[in-house]
Amino acid sequence: MKHWMLWLLAGVIAVTCGLWALINPSTAGTTTEVIVGGGLLAVGGLQGYAAYTSEGFKARGAAILGAAVALFLGLSLLLGPFGDGSILGWIVGGSLVAAGVGKLMAAREIKEDSLSQYIMMAAAVSAVLGVIVLLGGLGITLGLIVALELLALGVTLIILSLRRKKKTGA
């Protein structure tokens, strides 16, 4: 996490797109999918670059996992479901659980920081959303699930970026 500003930018984009998707989970339809999908691609790209330049195996591993999930979800929203959609549900559910694990790894990395509890809550949100998707959605729309995941991801990235800025004194 060498470049805290990239993490902050990715977090702000994620929160903005998450709020947009939360406000318009189904009414905007295609527009929401394009905006949220594009936002996820931007977040995944920025997070991937930040992972590439980060120091430490644990930080890099968590960032790569988060970037892969964001890129996959963004492509899935922009290109549509692969196959009949049931495989996409399993992959998205598994990806969300993996994103929760990645956030938990990031929280454990900064466990001495008082803000780690917020990252742990974001990890729990991602994991629970993944389980919900794996259980068939339980009547919750994909737009709402993606919106909540974007908000959890954005909060995590913003906290990590501000912590990194404070640590480096930049």
Stockholm file with secondary structure:
# STOCKHOLM 1.0

chainA/1-170         MKHWMLWLLAGVIAVTCGLWALINPSTAGTTTEVIVGGGLLAVGGLQGYAAYTSEGFKARGAAILGAAVALFLGLSLLLGPFGDGSILGWIVGGSLVAAGVGKLMAAREIKEDSLSQYIMMAAAVSAVLGVIVLLGGLGITLGLIVALELLALGVTLIILSLRRKKKTGA
#=GR chainA/1-170 SS CCCHHHHHHHHHHHHHHHHHHHHSSSSSTHHHHHHHHHHHHHHHHHHHHHHHHCCSHHHHHHHHHHHHHHHHHHHHHHHCCSTTSHHHHHHHHHHHHHHHHHHHHHHHHTTTSTTHHHHHHHHHHHHHHHHHHHTTCTTCCHHHHHHHHHHHHHHHHHHHHHHHHHHHTC
#=GC SS_cons         CCCHHHHHHHHHHHHHHHHHHHHSSSSSTHHHHHHHHHHHHHHHHHHHHHHHHCCSHHHHHHHHHHHHHHHHHHHHHHHCCSTTSHHHHHHHHHHHHHHHHHHHHHHHHTTTSTTHHHHHHHHHHHHHHHHHHHTTCTTCCHHHHHHHHHHHHHHHHHHHHHHHHHHHTC
//
